[in-house]
Amino acid sequence: MTGNVQESRIGYDDVRAAANRIRELVDPSPVIRSPWLSDIAGTAVWLKLENLQPPGSFKIRGAANKMLTLTPEQRSSGVITCSGGNHGAAVAYVAQHLGIRATVCVPRNVDPVKLQAIQAAGAEAVVDGATFDTALEGSFRLAHERNLTYVHPFDDPHVIAGQGTIGLEIQGQVPDATVIAAAVSGGGLAGGIGAAVQGSRPEVRVVGVSAERAPTMALSAKAGHPVDVPYQDTLAEVLTGTIGANNTFSLPAVRAFVDRHILVAEEHIAAAMIGALRRHRVVVEGGGAVPIAAVLSGQLGARESACAGGADGAIVLVVSGGNVDPAAVLTLW
């Protein structure tokens, strides 16, 4: 594990507390072995299917952990968030189950599948802004105007700890895992998983994977401070956007707990989405497919596993979301 662990404000105990808090609302997701990817990687590869969570992504974990800590007054006033889609759908889903009024701000390029999930859960969807960054600015203004509690998509300790519960589950499901690879955007997922691993099995390597066209967190982690990156169209649109100039929690967690960053090209993201559907009958959106793309591009394989503790170690790829129209995946075929 690289980085200064003292730099992070999220730790193993926070993740354990999150696991206990959300257990009645969030079920463990399954893992499946992938012979297809194992052959390519030269070692056992497992898929952690977070795309099967009720709102279609891992985001339910962080949203649940955050919202279950709200005071009665905060619950009665309502919550607000900004999202590329998945976090918003998760907040809407959790809010519906807890009887909390939710507002979700999304950019105009939001995937229609994600927008439908937000609205189907009864949340108010505010579609405004060409990109996530502009929608984010609008959500902060609206939170102030309406006195709503903000549920940040990544830069919040409860959200990060909730996402980290995936790391705890993997350790029980794939005990010989020596590498866990997950998508990186705002950093809550990889940072949370890293906190879980660091506190129990620090020899396990955590690899963050981003789209080449959405490298904000990878560049920020390298620079040691938030870096702005111009928006580019990508199949992994949920991975785009800023990490915030005043990032307090997720960047330190990524710097402390993520051992390596990989950037993947659009062609490999498309191949990952197609391959998951064709080989495993699993629908994976672009942002959830980037760890698979890392294997397909040859950037993640047996060498990484061996470096982590032995040639027999397994690689677990977190399939973080599946909120995409299967017909859209078929058009990539």
MARMAR-804922 format. One record per residue (C-alpha): chain; x, y, z; residue in three letters; residue number from 0. Coordinates in Angstrom, 1 decimal, decimal comma. Each point is the difference from the previous one (the first is absolute). Layout:
% MARMAR-804922
unit|xx|yy|zz|code|pos
A|X|Y|Z|ALA|NUM
...
//
This chain:
% MARMAR-804922
unit|xx|yy|zz|code|pos
A|0,0|0,0|0,0|MET|0
A|1,5|3,3|-1,1|THR|1
A|-0,5|3,5|1,2|GLY|2
A|-0,2|1,5|3,5|ASN|3
A|-2,8|-1,8|1,8|VAL|4
A|0,0|2,8|2,7|GLN|5
A|-1,1|2,4|-2,8|GLU|6
A|-3,4|-1,7|-0,3|SER|7
A|-2,8|0,8|2,3|ARG|8
A|-1,8|-3,3|-0,8|ILE|9
A|1,1|-3,2|1,8|GLY|10
A|-0,9|-3,7|0,4|TYR|11
A|-2,2|0,7|3,0|ASP|12
A|-2,1|2,4|-2,0|ASP|13
A|-0,6|-2,7|-2,7|VAL|14
A|-0,9|-2,6|2,6|ARG|15
A|-2,5|2,4|1,6|ALA|16
A|-1,5|0,7|-3,4|ALA|17
A|-0,4|-3,8|-0,7|ALA|18
A|-1,9|-0,4|3,3|ASN|19
A|-2,1|3,1|-0,8|ARG|20
A|-1,2|-0,9|-3,5|ILE|21
A|-0,4|-3,7|0,3|ARG|22
A|-3,8|0,1|0,1|GLU|23
A|-0,2|2,2|-3,0|LEU|24
A|2,8|-1,3|-2,2|VAL|25
A|0,6|-3,7|-0,9|ASP|26
A|3,5|-1,3|-0,8|PRO|27
A|0,5|-0,2|-3,8|SER|28
A|1,1|-3,3|-1,6|PRO|29
A|3,4|-0,8|-1,6|VAL|30
A|0,5|-2,2|-3,0|ILE|31
A|3,2|-1,4|-1,5|ARG|32
A|0,7|1,0|-3,5|SER|33
A|1,8|-2,7|-2,1|PRO|34
A|0,1|2,5|-2,9|TRP|35
A|1,9|2,6|2,0|LEU|36
A|2,0|-2,6|2,0|SER|37
A|1,4|-1,3|-3,3|ASP|38
A|1,0|3,5|-1,1|ILE|39
A|1,5|1,0|3,3|ALA|40
A|1,9|-3,2|0,6|GLY|41
A|-1,5|-0,3|3,5|THR|42
A|-3,4|-0,4|1,6|ALA|43
A|-2,3|3,0|-0,6|VAL|44
A|-3,3|0,5|1,9|TRP|45
A|-2,7|2,5|-0,7|LEU|46
A|-1,7|1,7|3,0|LYS|47
A|-3,4|0,8|-1,4|LEU|48
A|-1,1|3,3|1,6|GLU|49
A|-2,0|0,7|-3,1|ASN|50
A|-2,6|-2,4|1,5|LEU|51
A|-0,7|2,3|2,9|GLN|52
A|-3,6|1,3|0,0|PRO|53
A|0,7|3,4|-1,5|PRO|54
A|2,5|-1,6|-2,4|GLY|55
A|3,3|1,0|1,6|SER|56
A|2,2|0,0|3,1|PHE|57
A|-1,1|3,5|0,9|LYS|58
A|-2,8|-1,3|2,2|ILE|59
A|2,6|-0,9|2,6|ARG|60
A|1,3|3,5|0,6|GLY|61
A|-3,4|1,6|-0,4|ALA|62
A|-1,5|-2,3|2,6|ALA|63
A|2,9|0,5|2,5|ASN|64
A|-0,3|3,8|-0,3|LYS|65
A|-3,7|0,2|0,2|MET|66
A|-0,3|-2,4|2,9|LEU|67
A|2,1|2,4|2,1|THR|68
A|-2,3|3,0|-0,6|LEU|69
A|-1,8|1,6|3,0|THR|70
A|-3,8|0,0|0,1|PRO|71
A|0,0|3,7|-1,0|GLU|72
A|2,2|-0,6|-3,0|GLN|73
A|-2,2|-2,8|-1,1|ARG|74
A|-3,1|2,1|0,2|SER|75
A|1,6|2,9|-2,0|SER|76
A|1,1|-2,3|-2,8|GLY|77
A|3,3|-0,7|-1,8|VAL|78
A|1,5|1,1|-3,3|ILE|79
A|2,9|-1,2|-2,1|THR|80
A|1,6|0,3|-3,4|CYS|81
A|0,8|-3,0|-2,1|SER|82
A|1,0|-1,3|-3,4|GLY|83
A|-2,9|-2,4|0,6|GLY|84
A|1,0|-2,9|2,2|ASN|85
A|0,4|1,8|3,3|HIS|86
A|-3,2|1,9|-0,7|GLY|87
A|-1,9|-3,3|-0,6|ALA|88
A|1,5|-1,4|3,3|ALA|89
A|-1,0|3,1|2,0|VAL|90
A|-3,5|-0,1|-1,5|ALA|91
A|-0,3|-3,8|0,8|TYR|92
A|1,2|0,4|3,6|VAL|93
A|-2,1|3,1|0,6|ALA|94
A|-3,1|-1,8|-1,2|GLN|95
A|0,6|-2,9|2,5|HIS|96
A|0,7|2,4|2,9|LEU|97
A|-2,8|2,4|-0,8|GLY|98
A|2,2|3,0|-0,8|ILE|99
A|-0,7|2,5|-2,7|ARG|100
A|2,9|0,1|-2,5|ALA|101
A|1,1|2,4|-2,7|THR|102
A|2,5|-1,1|-2,6|VAL|103
A|1,8|2,4|-2,3|CYS|104
A|1,4|-1,6|-3,2|VAL|105
A|1,6|1,4|-3,2|PRO|106
A|-1,8|0,1|-3,3|ARG|107
A|2,2|-2,9|-1,3|ASN|108
A|-1,2|-2,4|2,7|VAL|109
A|-0,8|-3,5|-1,3|ASP|110
A|-3,8|-0,3|-0,4|PRO|111
A|0,1|-3,4|1,8|VAL|112
A|1,5|1,7|3,1|LYS|113
A|-2,4|2,9|-0,2|LEU|114
A|-2,9|-2,4|-0,2|GLN|115
A|1,2|-1,8|3,1|ALA|116
A|0,3|3,3|2,0|ILE|117
A|-3,6|1,0|-1,0|GLN|118
A|-1,4|-3,5|0,6|ALA|119
A|1,1|0,1|3,6|ALA|120
A|-2,0|3,2|0,6|GLY|121
A|2,9|2,5|0,1|ALA|122
A|-0,2|3,4|-1,6|GLU|123
A|2,4|0,1|-2,9|ALA|124
A|1,4|3,4|-0,9|VAL|125
A|1,6|-0,3|-3,5|VAL|126
A|2,3|3,0|-0,4|ASP|127
A|3,5|0,6|-1,2|GLY|128
A|2,0|-1,2|-3,0|ALA|129
A|2,3|-2,1|2,2|THR|130
A|0,3|-1,5|3,4|PHE|131
A|2,0|3,0|1,2|ASP|132
A|-2,6|2,6|-0,9|THR|133
A|-2,8|-2,2|1,5|ALA|134
A|2,1|-0,2|3,2|LEU|135
A|0,1|3,7|0,3|GLU|136
A|-3,7|0,3|-0,4|GLY|137
A|-0,6|-2,7|2,7|SER|138
A|2,0|1,9|2,6|PHE|139
A|-2,1|3,1|-0,7|ARG|140
A|-3,2|-2,0|0,3|LEU|141
A|1,1|-1,7|3,2|ALA|142
A|0,5|3,4|1,6|HIS|143
A|-3,3|1,5|-1,3|GLU|144
A|-2,1|-3,0|1,2|ARG|145
A|2,0|-0,8|3,2|ASN|146
A|0,6|-3,6|-1,2|LEU|147
A|2,7|-2,3|1,3|THR|148
A|2,6|-0,8|-2,6|TYR|149
A|0,8|-3,6|-0,8|VAL|150
A|3,3|0,4|-1,9|HIS|151
A|0,7|-2,6|-2,7|PRO|152
A|3,5|-0,7|1,3|PHE|153
A|1,7|2,6|2,2|ASP|154
A|-1,7|-1,0|3,3|ASP|155
A|1,4|-2,3|2,6|PRO|156
A|-3,3|-2,0|0,5|HIS|157
A|-0,4|-0,4|-3,8|VAL|158
A|3,6|-1,3|-0,3|ILE|159
A|-0,3|-2,3|2,9|ALA|160
A|-3,2|-1,4|-1,5|GLY|161
A|1,7|-0,8|-3,3|GLN|162
A|2,8|-1,6|1,9|GLY|163
A|-2,3|-2,8|1,2|THR|164
A|0,6|-1,6|-3,4|ILE|165
A|3,6|-0,6|1,1|GLY|166
A|-1,2|-1,8|3,1|LEU|167
A|-2,3|-2,3|-2,1|GLU|168
A|2,7|-0,8|-2,5|ILE|169
A|2,3|-1,3|2,8|GLN|170
A|-2,6|-2,5|1,0|GLY|171
A|-1,0|-1,0|-3,5|GLN|172
A|3,4|-0,3|-1,6|VAL|173
A|2,5|-0,6|2,8|PRO|174
A|2,9|-0,5|-2,4|ASP|175
A|-0,5|3,5|-1,6|ALA|176
A|3,2|1,9|-0,3|THR|177
A|-1,2|2,8|-2,3|VAL|178
A|-3,3|1,9|0,1|ILE|179
A|-0,6|2,3|-3,0|ALA|180
A|-2,8|2,6|0,0|ALA|181
A|-1,0|3,0|-2,1|ALA|182
A|1,2|3,4|1,2|VAL|183
A|-1,8|3,2|-0,5|SER|184
A|-0,6|2,0|3,2|GLY|185
A|1,9|-2,7|1,9|GLY|186
A|-2,5|-1,1|2,5|GLY|187
A|-0,1|-3,6|-1,2|LEU|188
A|3,7|-0,7|-0,3|ALA|189
A|0,8|2,1|3,0|GLY|190
A|-2,6|-1,9|2,1|GLY|191
A|1,1|-3,4|-1,2|ILE|192
A|3,6|1,0|0,8|GLY|193
A|-0,9|1,0|3,6|ALA|194
A|-1,7|-3,4|0,5|ALA|195
A|3,0|-1,9|-1,4|VAL|196
A|2,6|2,0|1,8|GLN|197
A|-1,6|-0,8|3,4|GLY|198
A|-0,1|-3,7|-0,6|SER|199
A|2,2|-1,2|-2,9|ARG|200
A|2,4|2,7|-0,8|PRO|201
A|1,9|-2,3|-2,4|GLU|202
A|-2,9|0,2|-2,4|VAL|203
A|0,6|2,6|-2,8|ARG|204
A|-2,8|2,4|-1,0|VAL|205
A|0,1|1,1|-3,6|VAL|206
A|-2,1|3,0|-1,2|GLY|207
A|-1,1|0,0|-3,6|VAL|208
A|-1,2|3,1|-1,9|SER|209
A|-0,9|0,7|-3,6|ALA|210
A|2,8|1,8|-2,0|GLU|211
A|-2,6|2,7|-0,6|ARG|212
A|-0,8|0,4|3,7|ALA|213
A|3,3|0,0|1,8|PRO|214
A|-0,8|2,6|2,6|THR|215
A|0,6|-2,0|3,2|MET|216
A|3,1|-1,8|-1,4|ALA|217
A|1,6|3,3|-0,9|LEU|218
A|-1,1|1,6|3,3|SER|219
A|1,5|-2,9|2,0|ALA|220
A|3,3|0,3|-1,8|LYS|221
A|0,0|3,8|0,5|ALA|222
A|-1,0|-0,1|3,6|GLY|223
A|-2,8|2,5|-0,5|HIS|224
A|-3,2|0,3|-2,1|PRO|225
A|0,6|0,4|-3,7|VAL|226
A|-2,5|1,2|-2,5|ASP|227
A|-0,4|-1,9|-3,2|VAL|228
A|-2,1|1,1|-3,0|PRO|229
A|-3,1|-2,1|-0,6|TYR|230
A|0,2|-2,6|-2,8|GLN|231
A|-2,7|-2,3|-1,3|ASP|232
A|0,6|-3,5|1,2|THR|233
A|-1,9|-3,3|0,3|LEU|234
A|0,8|0,3|3,7|ALA|235
A|-1,9|3,3|0,4|GLU|236
A|-0,6|-0,7|3,8|VAL|237
A|3,7|0,3|0,5|LEU|238
A|0,3|3,6|-1,3|THR|239
A|-0,1|3,2|2,1|GLY|240
A|1,9|1,9|2,6|THR|241
A|1,1|-1,4|3,4|ILE|242
A|-0,5|3,5|1,5|GLY|243
A|2,6|2,7|0,7|ALA|244
A|-0,6|-0,5|3,8|ASN|245
A|0,0|-3,8|-0,1|ASN|246
A|0,5|-1,1|3,6|THR|247
A|-0,6|-3,7|0,2|PHE|248
A|0,1|-2,0|-3,2|SER|249
A|3,3|1,3|-1,4|LEU|250
A|1,9|-0,7|3,2|PRO|251
A|-1,6|-3,5|0,2|ALA|252
A|1,1|-0,7|-3,6|VAL|253
A|3,5|1,2|0,6|ARG|254
A|0,3|-2,1|3,2|ALA|255
A|-1,6|-3,2|-1,2|PHE|256
A|0,1|-0,4|-3,8|VAL|257
A|3,3|-1,6|-1,1|ASP|258
A|-0,2|0,6|-3,7|ARG|259
A|-2,1|1,8|-2,7|HIS|260
A|-0,8|-1,3|-3,4|ILE|261
A|-1,5|1,9|-2,9|LEU|262
A|-2,0|-1,9|-2,7|VAL|263
A|-0,9|1,0|-3,5|ALA|264
A|-3,5|0,2|-1,4|GLU|265
A|0,5|-3,1|-2,2|GLU|266
A|0,8|-2,1|3,0|HIS|267
A|-3,0|1,3|1,9|ILE|268
A|-2,2|-0,9|-2,9|ALA|269
A|1,5|-3,5|-0,2|ALA|270
A|-0,5|-0,4|3,8|ALA|271
A|-3,7|0,9|-0,2|MET|272
A|-0,5|-2,3|-3,0|ILE|273
A|2,0|-2,8|1,6|GLY|274
A|-1,8|0,1|3,3|ALA|275
A|-3,4|-0,3|-1,8|LEU|276
A|1,2|-2,7|-2,5|ARG|277
A|2,1|-2,1|2,4|ARG|278
A|-2,0|0,4|3,3|HIS|279
A|-3,4|1,4|-1,0|ARG|280
A|0,8|2,9|2,3|VAL|281
A|-1,0|3,6|-1,0|VAL|282
A|2,8|2,4|1,0|VAL|283
A|0,1|3,7|-0,7|GLU|284
A|3,2|1,7|-1,2|GLY|285
A|1,0|1,3|3,4|GLY|286
A|-0,5|-3,5|1,6|GLY|287
A|1,9|-1,7|-2,8|ALA|288
A|3,4|1,8|0,4|VAL|289
A|1,5|-2,6|2,2|PRO|290
A|-0,8|-2,7|-2,6|ILE|291
A|1,5|2,3|-2,6|ALA|292
A|3,2|0,1|2,0|ALA|293
A|0,4|-3,7|-0,4|VAL|294
A|-1,0|0,0|-3,7|LEU|295
A|2,6|2,7|-0,6|SER|296
A|2,8|-2,0|1,6|GLY|297
A|0,6|2,5|2,8|GLN|298
A|-1,3|-2,3|2,7|LEU|299
A|0,9|-3,7|0,4|GLY|300
A|2,0|-2,7|1,6|ALA|301
A|3,0|2,2|0,5|ARG|302
A|-2,0|2,4|2,2|GLU|303
A|-1,3|-3,0|2,0|SER|304
A|3,4|-1,5|0,4|ALA|305
A|1,4|3,3|1,3|CYS|306
A|-2,8|0,1|2,5|ALA|307
A|1,0|-3,3|1,6|GLY|308
A|0,3|-2,9|-2,3|GLY|309
A|-0,8|-1,4|-3,5|ALA|310
A|-3,1|-1,8|1,4|ASP|311
A|-1,7|3,2|1,2|GLY|312
A|-3,3|1,0|-1,5|ALA|313
A|-1,1|3,3|-1,5|ILE|314
A|-3,4|1,4|0,9|VAL|315
A|-1,6|2,5|-2,4|LEU|316
A|-2,7|2,1|1,5|VAL|317
A|-2,8|0,3|-2,6|VAL|318
A|-1,3|3,2|1,5|SER|319
A|-3,1|0,7|-2,1|GLY|320
A|-2,4|-1,3|-2,6|GLY|321
A|-2,4|2,9|-0,7|ASN|322
A|0,2|0,0|-3,8|VAL|323
A|-2,5|-1,1|-2,6|ASP|324
A|1,1|-3,5|-1,2|PRO|325
A|-1,0|1,1|-3,5|ALA|326
A|2,7|2,7|0,3|ALA|327
A|2,6|-2,6|0,8|VAL|328
A|-1,1|-2,0|-3,0|LEU|329
A|0,7|3,0|-2,3|THR|330
A|3,6|-0,2|1,0|LEU|331
A|0,2|-3,7|-1,1|TRP|332
//
